[in-house]
């Protein structure tokens, strides 16, 4: 049982028009919700029936609170609102567990994260193994983005990818705990002391790159991240945003804004320009090679055009 660790945990779920998914997630959590494990759901001004759906579910569970935001403040803003509300409630949380609304929690997922945290007090953030409903593992542990990772991502050439393996963002899926640069925000358990040392999420990020940035700030403050695959979470990728790797759906503007902010904030303007130039040239070469080889076009719609317009012409 979670209670044997004698830790207070707050589970935070940020919803935007995914009320049914939130209810499914809460259903998977109901056996661990108690006096020391509570949940806070933030509705980011969905404007649909989310509040009604979630409200009906939590009406029978006093350990879940619903906060209705007056505006859609994105992933960072929604999580920050929940964390601040916990402080106002006077609930002394030792850990904050961030969960996506499009997740279903496997048995003992939280227990495995807490056990690891208890055994490794120097660790600030732990993340779960994310997987499909059939148990197939998803990439959920990563390296930080760099110019070389942008080259690999844009060029998509086997021999170059092998040479740049140490700089690829997605880490190989591990069956044992490993120290990583950053973790997917779909399931992140964060020690309270991390927030006290570095503050809340940067709410200048609307969506994407916010967890990458947060993990970087934590690492710089001496709080490493660890991937704990014994903790398993079903993740219905893209159900809450519609943006997935390999999707042809056009990238929203906030994705480009978040990427720009990450590089500019953490590496400076010159590095950002170099990363942009490297990716644009590499991806252009990939598209030319794709045409010459007459390969199927499964790429994201207008990706190169949107990337160049945003990063070089500020459109």
Secondary structure, DSSP 8 states (H G I E B T S, - for coil): -GGGG---EEEEEEESS-HHHHHHHHHHHTTT-SSSEEEEEEE----SSHHHHHHHHHTT-TTEEEEE-SS--HHHHHHHHHHHHHHHHT---SEEEEE-TTEEE-TTHHHHHHHHHHH-TTEEEEEEEEE-TTS-B---EE----HHHHHHHHH--HHHHHHTGGG-SB----SS-EEESEE-TTEEEEEHHHHHHH-S--TT--SSSHHHHHHHHHHHTT-EEEEEEEEEEEE-TTTTTS--TT--S---HHHHHHHHHHHHHHH-HHHHHHHHHHHHHHHHHHHHHHHHTT----S-TTHHHHHHHHHHH--
